[in-house]
Amino acid sequence: MQLDDLYRRVIMDHYKNPRNRGKFDNDVLTVDLNNPTCGDRISLQLIVEDGIVRDAKFTGEGCSISMSSASMMTEAVKGLTFEQALQLAERFSSLMKGEDVHFDELEDIEALSGVNKFPARIKCATLAWNALKKGIQES
């Protein structure tokens, strides 16, 4: 099996079986963003205690790339400090720019590395990560 096929399978798995899809019932940090170019939208919710992301969920509509990326991002940020989450988001931005970035323990994220070959899709992949950045910066 080629690496591209494996990556497609990982992306489709997160799209068809999203992790952390849903809403919290209590008052939490919420960020709503959309990509007017393609219509993707996300509502990201974070439970934050003492500057640490304790839990994350999302709802939204969009293509497989944007929804898969949201699923991967919400898994990745749990337990991270704001600083660590921002660093992870910056590493993801570098990945989208075509830089050689590895995510070791978060290898599913690397499945999105091929998106940088399709400039119009980069905004899809970064939507959830931009919501994360905005939420942290505004909190």
N, C-alpha and C positions, 0 to 999 in steps of 0.2 A: 504494500500500500504506500502510495506517495504521501509526502508530508502535506501537500495541499489538500488531499482527500481527508486526511486525519483532521486537519484544521477545519475543514467544512463540516465534518461530523461533530466536532466539539461545538462549533457555533450553532449548528442546528439543534444539538442536544439542549443547550442553554435557551434557545428560542422556544422549543417545544415543551421543555420542562424547566421553566425559569425558576431560579432560586430567589427566595425573598420577595416574591410578587405578592402585593397586598398592601393593606394600610394598617397603621396602629390606631387604636381607639383613643389613646390619650393625647395630650398636648405635646407635640414633638417638633423638632426643627423640620420645616417643610420647604422645599424649593421646587418651583414649577418652571420648566424651560421647554421651549419648542424650537424646532428647526423649520422656519418658514419655507425654506427651499424645497423640502420634500414632505413636510407635514408631520414628521416625527414629533412626539411630545412625551415628556416624562414628568412625573411628580415623585420626587425623592424625599423620603422621610428618614430622619436619623434620630436615634435615642442617644443622647450625649450626657455623660456624667463625668464631671471633673476633667473636661477636655479630652475624653476618650469616647470613641464611637462604640457604644455597647451593642447596638443593633441597627440594621438598615433594611428598608423595604422600598419598593417602587411600584408605581402603576404607570400605565401609559399605553400608547399605541405607536407602532412604527415598524420599520423593516426588521428583518432578522438580525442585522448587524447592530442596530441601536438597542434592541431589546436584549440581545445576547450580551452586549457590552454592559448594560445595566445589571444584568444578572451576575456577571463576573465581578463587576465593581462592588456590588453590595456584599458579596462573599468576601472579597479581599480586604475591605476596610474595617470589618468587625474586629474590635480589640485594639485598633490603632489609635494613637494620639492624633490630634489635628495635624501636628507637624509631620508625622509619619504618613498620614493620609494624603497630605498635600505633596509630599515627596513622591509617593506612589503615583499620584495624578500627573506629576511632571514627567516621571519616567514613561508613563503611558503616552503623553504628548510627544516625547522623543521617539517612541516606537512608531507613532503615526507619521513622524517626519522622515521615517526610513532609517533611523539610527539603530545600531546594533544593541538592543536592550534585552536582557534576559530577566525573567521573573521567577527563577528557581522554584520556590514552593508554590507559586501561583501560575503554573504553566498553562492553564487554560487561557489566560490573558494573551499569551503569545500566539494563540490561534488567530487573533485579529491582526497580526503583523502584515498579512497580505493586503489589508485594506489600503495601505499607503500607496499601492499601485493604482488606485482608483480615487483620484482627488475628490470627486463629488461625494464619495462615501465616507470620507474622513469625518465630516460633521456628524454623520450618523453614529460613528463609533465613539466620538468624543462627547456627545450630548450628555450622557449620565455623568461623566467625569467633570464636565463643566458645571453641572448642577452641584456636584460635591464641592468643587472649589468655591462656588458662589455661596453655598450654605456655610462653609467654614469661615470664609472671609466676612460674612455678614453677621456671624454669631458673636 
